[in-house]
Amino acid sequence: MDTEFEKKAVAPLMHIYIRNRKYFQRNAAIAMGNSGDAEMVSYLADAMRDPEELVRAHSAWALGNLGGSKAKAILESCLRSENSEQAKREIIDALERA
């Protein structure tokens, strides 16, 4: 690390990401959802099968943000098998936007 800022602010965050990949995946899903790139839908579909409910919930949000028939079909399919209340709420909200 070159600067004091990197040592104090960035390094601790990177340790969190390394130990808890779910936070990195959550942020990646948010970035994909904000990208406007329909090609991200297939990556988010894979993330909807992640064991972490945090990742699934944010991936659902991202699919709803991207919208389109493929995103909607993925959300509908995942809603039937989702067991997390948080992820279910995100899927339902995303379906309203998709």
C-alpha positions as CSV (number, residue, x, y, z in Angstrom):
1,M,0.0,0.0,0.0
2,D,1.4,3.3,-1.0
3,T,-0.6,5.9,0.9
4,E,-1.8,6.2,4.4
5,F,-5.4,6.3,3.1
6,E,-4.9,2.9,1.4
7,K,-3.5,1.5,4.6
8,K,-6.3,2.8,6.8
9,A,-9.3,2.8,4.6
10,V,-8.8,0.3,1.7
11,A,-6.9,-2.5,3.3
12,P,-9.5,-3.3,6.0
13,L,-12.2,-3.4,3.4
14,M,-10.2,-5.8,1.2
15,H,-9.8,-8.2,4.2
16,I,-13.6,-8.2,4.5
17,Y,-14.0,-9.1,0.8
18,I,-11.4,-11.8,1.0
19,R,-12.9,-13.4,4.1
20,N,-16.5,-12.9,3.0
21,R,-16.9,-13.1,-0.7
22,K,-20.7,-12.5,-0.4
23,Y,-20.0,-8.8,0.0
24,F,-17.9,-8.7,-3.1
25,Q,-20.6,-10.7,-5.0
26,R,-23.3,-8.4,-3.7
27,N,-21.5,-5.3,-4.9
28,A,-20.8,-7.0,-8.3
29,A,-24.5,-7.7,-8.6
30,I,-25.4,-4.1,-7.9
31,A,-22.8,-2.9,-10.5
32,M,-24.3,-5.3,-13.1
33,G,-27.8,-4.1,-12.4
34,N,-26.7,-0.5,-12.8
35,S,-24.8,-1.3,-16.0
36,G,-27.8,-1.4,-18.3
37,D,-26.1,-4.3,-20.1
38,A,-28.5,-7.1,-20.9
39,E,-25.6,-9.5,-21.3
40,M,-25.3,-9.4,-17.5
41,V,-28.6,-11.3,-17.1
42,S,-27.0,-14.7,-17.6
43,Y,-24.4,-14.0,-14.9
44,L,-27.1,-12.8,-12.6
45,A,-29.1,-16.0,-13.3
46,D,-26.1,-18.0,-12.1
47,A,-25.9,-15.8,-9.0
48,M,-29.6,-16.6,-8.2
49,R,-28.4,-20.1,-7.3
50,D,-25.7,-18.9,-4.9
51,P,-26.1,-20.4,-1.4
52,E,-25.9,-16.8,0.2
53,E,-29.3,-15.1,0.5
54,L,-27.6,-11.7,0.4
55,V,-26.2,-12.6,-3.1
56,R,-29.5,-13.9,-4.3
57,A,-31.4,-10.9,-3.0
58,H,-29.1,-8.4,-4.7
59,S,-29.0,-10.4,-7.9
60,A,-32.8,-10.3,-8.0
61,W,-32.7,-6.5,-7.5
62,A,-30.2,-6.3,-10.4
63,L,-32.4,-8.5,-12.7
64,G,-35.3,-6.3,-11.9
65,N,-33.3,-3.2,-12.7
66,L,-32.1,-4.6,-16.0
67,G,-35.6,-5.8,-16.9
68,G,-36.6,-7.7,-20.0
69,S,-38.3,-10.9,-20.7
70,K,-35.3,-13.1,-19.9
71,A,-34.8,-11.4,-16.5
72,K,-38.4,-11.8,-15.7
73,A,-38.5,-15.5,-16.6
74,I,-35.5,-16.1,-14.4
75,L,-37.1,-14.2,-11.5
76,E,-40.4,-16.1,-11.8
77,S,-38.5,-19.4,-11.9
78,C,-36.4,-18.6,-8.8
79,L,-39.4,-17.3,-6.9
80,R,-40.9,-20.8,-6.9
81,S,-37.9,-22.4,-5.2
82,E,-36.6,-19.5,-3.0
83,N,-36.7,-20.3,0.7
84,S,-35.3,-17.0,2.0
85,E,-37.8,-14.3,2.9
86,Q,-35.4,-11.5,2.1
87,A,-34.6,-12.9,-1.3
88,K,-38.3,-13.6,-2.0
89,R,-39.2,-9.9,-1.2
90,E,-36.5,-8.8,-3.6
91,I,-37.7,-11.1,-6.3
92,I,-41.3,-9.9,-5.9
93,D,-40.2,-6.3,-6.0
94,A,-37.9,-7.0,-9.0
95,L,-40.8,-8.6,-10.9
96,E,-42.8,-5.5,-10.5
97,R,-40.0,-3.5,-12.2
98,A,-38.9,-6.1,-14.8
